[in-house]
C-alpha cells in the first residue's frame, strides 16, 4: 500500500491518515548546544572531575580540549540548569574560558563518562568532532581491554561506585543532589579576577545557586576542586540563587561536611530555643542575626529591626538564658554563630535532642 498524499505531493499531517517516518522535532539552538557540550566535554572532563585521571589521560584531555595542563583553574557546580548565555564560545569579559561538562548524573554529564560512551556513536562523533576529541574521549571512557587500574578506579568514582569514598564526600554529594537535583559542572581557566570574577559572571547571568572552588594549579587537581565546589554549593541558603565561593563559607563548609556533628551542635546549643513556638523562635533568631550583621552594635540592630534598642537588649539576654551561652564570651559566641549557620542551612531543623 502507498500512503495517501495530497495532490501537490505533500504528506498529510500526522493524524490525518498519513504515516510520518523519521520525523523528529529539532531542538532549539540552546538545547542543541547543551547536548553537544554535555556529550563531547562530559566524557573528557568526567574522569578529571572524578579525581581518577592518570597523567596520560590528563595529557590527552588537555590536547583534545585545548587546555594547558598547568594553569589557574577553578570548578563551578550549579544546582540548577546553566543559562544558555553561559555556554558561549570564547573567553568572557575577564578573559576566563569556560568548559561546561553537562549535568552530573545525566547521559554525557561530567560524572557520567560511561553515559557519554553509550551515546557517543549517535551524538558525540558528528562531523564537527576533531580527531583529538575522539581520541581524548576514547581514553576518558576507558575503552579497550588494556585499561589501567588507575583509569578503572577513576571511572568507578565517576559512576558513584568508589567504595573508598569518605562519609563526608558521600554525604556532600548526596546532599547537593537532594537539594538541587542534577548539578551542572564547569571547568574555568581563570582570568585576572580569579574565582571572584567567575562568581560575578554567574550572578550577572542569573545562574544559581552555585558553588565556586578555590584556585587549583593543574588539570590533575580538578577532582579536588569539584568536591570543594560541591561543598560550597551546600552552604547556599535553601531556595536561594546565590553564588558563593568556598573561601567565603569555610565555617559553614565544615558544618555541611559533618552533618551528624552539625545536628548535634544545633540540638546542644539551640535545643531550648527550638522548643519555642515558631513566631517567638524566629524573633530571637532574627535579632541575633541582625546583631551579628551589625558588628555587635545594639543601636544599629535596633534601627534595622525597627524597634527600640532596649527591645534588642532584652531579646539577646533571653537568648543567652535559653542557650546558657554569653555573647560576650568569644568561645561561646562561636557556638552560637555555628548553630545559627546550621539552622540557616536546615530546611527542617530537628527538635530538642535531635542529635541523639
C-alpha positions as CSV (number, residue, x, y, z in Angstrom):
1,X,0.0,0.0,0.0
2,X,1.1,3.5,-0.6
3,X,0.5,6.3,1.9
4,X,-2.0,8.8,0.7
5,X,-0.5,12.1,-0.4
6,X,-2.0,15.5,-1.3
7,X,-2.1,16.4,-5.0
8,X,0.8,18.8,-4.5
9,X,2.9,15.9,-3.2
10,X,2.9,16.9,0.4
11,X,2.5,14.2,3.0
12,X,-0.6,14.7,5.2
13,X,-0.2,15.9,8.8
14,X,0.0,13.3,11.5
15,X,-3.4,12.0,12.5
16,X,-4.8,12.8,9.0
17,X,-4.4,9.3,7.6
18,X,-0.8,9.6,6.7
19,X,2.3,7.9,8.2
20,X,5.3,10.2,9.2
21,X,8.5,8.2,9.1
22,X,11.8,9.6,10.7
23,X,10.3,12.9,11.7
24,X,11.9,14.5,14.8
25,X,11.4,18.0,16.0
26,X,14.7,19.8,16.0
27,X,15.7,21.2,19.5
28,X,16.2,24.9,20.0
29,X,19.7,26.1,19.5
30,X,20.4,26.4,23.2
31,X,19.3,22.9,23.9
32,X,21.3,21.6,20.9
33,X,24.4,23.4,22.1
34,X,23.9,22.0,25.6
35,X,23.6,18.4,24.2
36,X,26.8,18.8,22.1
37,X,28.6,20.3,25.1
38,X,27.4,17.6,27.5
39,X,28.4,14.8,25.2
40,X,31.7,16.0,23.9
41,X,33.1,17.7,27.0
42,X,31.5,15.4,29.6
43,X,33.4,12.3,28.5
44,X,36.7,14.2,28.6
45,X,36.2,16.1,31.8
46,X,34.3,13.4,33.7
47,X,37.4,11.3,34.8
48,X,39.3,14.5,35.6
49,X,36.5,15.9,37.8
50,X,36.1,12.5,39.5
51,X,39.7,12.6,40.6
52,X,40.8,9.4,39.0
53,X,42.7,10.6,35.9
54,X,46.1,9.2,35.0
55,X,48.9,11.5,33.8
56,X,48.4,10.1,30.3
57,X,44.7,10.9,30.4
58,X,45.4,14.4,31.6
59,X,47.7,15.0,28.6
60,X,45.2,13.6,26.1
61,X,42.2,15.6,27.5
62,X,44.3,18.7,27.6
63,X,45.2,18.3,23.9
64,X,41.6,17.4,22.9
65,X,40.1,20.4,24.7
66,X,42.9,22.9,24.0
67,X,43.6,23.3,27.7
68,X,47.0,23.8,29.3
69,X,47.9,21.0,31.8
70,X,49.0,23.6,34.3
71,X,47.2,26.9,34.9
72,X,44.9,28.7,37.3
73,X,41.7,26.6,37.3
74,X,38.5,26.6,39.3
75,X,35.4,24.4,39.2
76,X,31.9,25.6,39.3
77,X,28.9,23.5,40.5
78,X,25.4,24.8,39.9
79,X,22.3,23.4,41.5
80,X,20.1,24.5,38.5
81,X,20.4,24.2,34.7
82,X,23.1,26.5,33.3
83,X,21.8,29.5,31.4
84,X,22.3,29.3,27.6
85,X,24.3,32.6,27.7
86,X,26.9,30.9,29.9
87,X,27.7,28.3,27.2
88,X,29.0,30.9,24.8
89,X,32.2,30.2,22.9
90,X,35.4,32.0,23.6
91,X,36.6,33.9,26.7
92,X,34.4,36.1,28.9
93,X,34.9,39.7,29.7
94,X,37.6,38.8,32.3
95,X,39.4,36.6,29.8
96,X,38.3,33.4,31.6
97,X,37.5,30.4,29.4
98,X,34.7,28.0,30.4
99,X,34.1,24.3,29.7
100,X,30.7,23.1,30.8
101,X,30.7,19.3,31.3
102,X,27.0,18.7,31.4
103,X,24.6,17.8,34.2
104,X,26.1,15.3,36.7
105,X,24.2,12.1,36.6
106,X,22.8,12.7,33.1
107,X,24.0,10.9,30.0
108,X,27.2,12.6,28.9
109,X,27.4,14.6,32.1
110,X,30.5,15.5,33.9
111,X,30.4,12.5,36.2
112,X,28.9,10.1,33.7
113,X,31.7,9.2,31.2
114,X,30.0,5.8,30.5
115,X,26.8,7.5,29.7
116,X,28.6,9.6,27.2
117,X,30.2,6.4,25.8
118,X,26.7,4.9,25.3
119,X,25.6,7.9,23.3
120,X,28.9,8.5,21.6
121,X,28.0,6.7,18.3
122,X,24.8,8.6,17.8
123,X,25.7,12.1,19.1
124,X,29.3,12.5,20.1
125,X,31.0,11.6,16.9
126,X,29.5,14.0,14.5
127,X,31.3,15.8,11.7
128,X,32.4,18.7,13.9
129,X,34.4,16.4,16.2
130,X,38.1,16.7,15.9
131,X,40.4,13.6,15.9
132,X,41.9,14.9,19.2
133,X,38.5,15.0,20.8
134,X,37.7,11.5,19.6
135,X,41.0,10.2,20.9
136,X,40.6,12.1,24.2
137,X,37.1,10.7,24.7
138,X,38.1,7.2,23.9
139,X,40.7,7.4,26.6
140,X,38.4,9.1,29.1
141,X,35.8,6.3,28.6
142,X,38.4,3.7,29.3
143,X,37.7,1.7,26.2
144,X,39.6,-1.5,25.4
145,X,41.0,-4.4,27.5
146,X,44.3,-2.6,28.2
147,X,42.6,-0.2,30.6
148,X,44.9,0.6,33.5
149,X,43.9,0.2,37.2
150,X,44.0,3.9,37.7
151,X,41.7,4.6,34.8
152,X,39.3,1.9,36.0
153,X,39.3,3.4,39.5
154,X,38.7,6.9,38.1
155,X,35.8,5.7,36.1
156,X,34.4,3.8,39.1
157,X,34.4,7.0,41.1
158,X,32.7,8.9,38.3
159,X,29.9,6.3,38.3
160,X,29.5,6.7,42.1
161,X,30.9,3.2,42.8
162,X,34.0,4.1,44.7
163,X,33.9,2.1,47.9
164,X,36.8,4.1,49.4
165,X,34.8,7.3,49.3
166,X,34.8,9.0,52.7
167,X,31.5,9.5,54.5
168,X,31.9,13.3,54.2
169,X,32.3,13.1,50.4
170,X,29.3,10.8,50.1
171,X,27.2,13.0,52.3
172,X,28.2,16.1,50.4
173,X,27.4,14.6,47.0
174,X,24.0,13.3,48.2
175,X,23.1,16.5,49.9
176,X,23.7,18.6,46.8
177,X,21.7,16.3,44.6
178,X,18.9,16.1,47.1
179,X,18.7,19.9,47.4
180,X,19.1,20.9,43.8
181,X,18.6,17.8,41.6
182,X,21.1,17.3,38.8
183,X,24.1,19.6,39.1
184,X,25.8,21.4,36.2
185,X,29.6,21.5,36.4
186,X,32.1,23.7,34.6
187,X,35.9,23.9,34.5
188,X,37.1,27.5,34.3
189,X,40.5,28.6,33.2
190,X,40.5,31.8,35.2
191,X,41.2,35.3,34.2
192,X,42.8,38.1,36.3
193,X,39.8,38.4,38.6
194,X,40.1,34.7,39.7
195,X,37.2,32.9,41.3
196,X,35.6,36.1,42.3
197,X,35.3,37.0,38.6
198,X,33.8,33.7,37.8
199,X,31.2,34.1,40.6
200,X,30.4,37.6,39.4
201,X,29.8,36.4,35.9
202,X,27.4,33.7,37.1
203,X,25.5,36.3,39.1
204,X,25.2,38.6,36.1
205,X,23.7,35.7,34.1
206,X,21.1,34.9,36.8
207,X,22.6,31.5,37.5
208,X,22.4,29.8,40.9
209,X,22.5,28.5,43.4
210,X,26.2,27.7,42.8
211,X,29.5,27.0,44.4
212,X,32.9,28.0,43.2
213,X,36.1,26.2,44.2
214,X,39.4,27.8,45.2
215,X,42.1,28.0,42.6
216,X,44.0,24.8,41.7
217,X,47.1,24.7,39.6
218,X,46.6,21.9,37.2
219,X,44.0,19.7,35.4
220,X,45.1,16.8,37.7
221,X,43.7,18.7,40.7
222,X,40.2,19.2,39.2
223,X,38.8,16.3,41.2
224,X,39.6,18.0,44.5
225,X,38.3,21.3,43.1
226,X,35.0,19.7,42.1
227,X,34.5,18.3,45.6
228,X,35.2,21.7,47.2
229,X,32.8,23.5,44.8
230,X,30.1,20.9,45.6
231,X,30.7,21.6,49.3
232,X,30.4,25.4,48.6
233,X,27.0,24.8,46.9
234,X,25.7,23.0,50.0
235,X,26.3,26.2,52.1
236,X,23.8,28.2,50.0
237,X,20.6,29.1,51.7
238,X,17.9,26.6,50.8
239,X,15.8,28.0,47.9
240,X,18.2,30.9,47.2
241,X,20.0,31.6,43.9
242,X,23.2,32.8,45.5
243,X,26.7,32.1,44.1
244,X,29.3,31.5,46.8
245,X,33.0,30.9,46.8
246,X,34.2,28.2,49.2
247,X,36.7,30.6,50.8
248,X,33.8,32.8,51.8
249,X,32.0,30.0,53.6
250,X,34.6,27.9,55.3
251,X,32.9,27.5,58.7
252,X,29.6,26.6,57.1
253,X,31.6,24.2,54.8
254,X,32.9,22.4,57.8
255,X,29.4,22.0,59.1
256,X,27.9,20.6,55.9
257,X,30.8,18.2,55.6
258,X,30.0,16.7,59.0
259,X,26.2,16.6,59.1
260,X,26.0,14.3,62.2
261,X,28.1,16.7,64.2
262,X,26.1,19.7,62.9
263,X,22.9,18.1,64.0
264,X,24.3,17.5,67.4
265,X,25.6,21.1,67.6
266,X,22.2,22.5,66.8
267,X,20.5,20.4,69.4
268,X,23.1,21.1,72.1
269,X,23.3,24.9,71.6
270,X,19.8,25.8,70.4
271,X,17.8,22.9,72.0
272,X,15.7,25.1,74.4
273,X,15.3,27.7,71.7
274,X,13.8,25.1,69.3
275,X,11.0,24.3,71.8
276,X,9.5,27.8,71.5
277,X,6.6,28.5,69.2
278,X,7.8,29.3,65.6
279,X,7.0,33.0,65.8
280,X,8.8,33.5,69.1
281,X,11.8,31.5,67.9
282,X,12.0,33.4,64.7
283,X,12.0,36.7,66.5
284,X,15.0,35.8,68.7
285,X,16.9,34.3,65.7
286,X,16.2,37.4,63.6
287,X,17.5,39.6,66.4
288,X,20.7,37.6,66.8
289,X,21.3,37.7,63.0
290,X,20.8,41.5,62.9
291,X,23.1,42.0,65.9
292,X,25.8,39.9,64.2
293,X,25.4,41.6,60.8
294,X,25.7,45.0,62.5
295,X,29.0,44.1,64.1
296,X,27.6,43.7,67.6
297,X,26.0,47.1,67.7
298,X,22.7,47.1,69.5
299,X,21.8,50.5,68.2
300,X,22.3,49.6,64.6
301,X,20.5,46.3,65.1
302,X,17.5,48.2,66.6
303,X,17.4,50.5,63.6
304,X,17.5,47.6,61.2
305,X,14.7,45.8,63.1
306,X,12.6,48.9,63.6
307,X,12.4,48.6,67.4
308,X,13.9,50.2,70.5
309,X,17.4,49.3,71.5
310,X,16.2,48.1,74.9
311,X,14.0,45.6,73.0
312,X,17.1,44.2,71.3
313,X,18.9,44.0,74.7
314,X,16.0,42.1,76.2
315,X,15.8,39.6,73.3
316,X,19.5,39.0,73.4
317,X,19.5,38.5,77.1
318,X,16.7,36.0,76.8
319,X,18.6,34.1,74.1
320,X,21.6,33.9,76.4
321,X,19.5,32.4,79.1
322,X,17.9,29.8,76.8
323,X,21.2,28.7,75.4
324,X,23.3,29.1,78.5
325,X,25.9,31.0,76.5
326,X,27.1,34.6,76.7
327,X,27.5,36.8,73.6
328,X,30.4,38.5,75.5
329,X,32.5,35.3,75.7
330,X,34.2,34.6,72.4
331,X,34.2,30.8,72.6
332,X,30.5,30.7,73.5
333,X,29.8,33.2,70.7
334,X,31.4,30.8,68.3
335,X,29.0,28.1,69.4
336,X,26.0,30.5,68.8
337,X,27.3,31.6,65.3
338,X,27.9,28.0,64.2
339,X,24.5,26.8,65.5
340,X,22.9,29.8,63.6
341,X,24.6,28.6,60.4
342,X,23.2,25.0,60.9
343,X,19.8,26.4,61.5
344,X,20.1,28.6,58.3
345,X,21.1,25.6,56.2
346,X,18.4,23.2,57.7
347,X,15.2,23.1,55.7
348,X,13.6,21.3,58.7
349,X,15.6,21.8,61.9
350,X,15.4,18.9,64.4
351,X,13.7,19.3,67.7
352,X,15.5,19.1,71.1
353,X,17.6,16.0,71.4
354,X,17.6,15.5,67.7
355,X,21.3,15.0,67.7
356,X,20.8,11.7,69.6
